Amino acid sequence: MSDAVSRRIIKRLETTFSSGDSKYRGISSDLSASGLFIRTQHGLVPGSIVDIELYLPDGKICILKGTVRRTVKTGMSSLFKDGMGVELIEQDSNYREFLKSLDSPGEKYERGSQESASAEQAEEMIKEPKGGSDFILLPCPSCKVQNRVRRDKLSIPLRCGKCGEALNRGDIR
């Protein structure tokens, strides 16, 4: 791992990963130039080499390879806290370009910023975030983090990516 700490960007993306013949699914929690955290109930043993596919919102797929550095198992039946930290040893240009696009000004809430928003800002942001009408932003009633949610996922129970609190769908149209 490099001596400098890479800046982390919170981003929830569908992920598949494999080690050997086993393939699993997860959700990215945070991304950086040197690694990522994958939320999953199938955390691998530290030291395992893992092949990762990260599905970007624009339909592209990032092909990554890494080493599991830590695995978190809370003992709760929740996907939202269990997972593994992976140090990247190979990454493709799609991943590097995606990180650069998230690092641009004006991406404050789409990046999953942990900064609080006022009630008025939250109401405005729930309408339609940058990236099209396939997604909406739902503010967490507890910690006020903006959660980017695909419209086709609104029928399932939703939880905040930061604190795990249930999200209120309100009167989404």
Order of alpha helices (4+ residues) and beta strands (2+ residues): beta-beta-beta-beta-beta-beta-beta-alpha-alpha-beta-beta
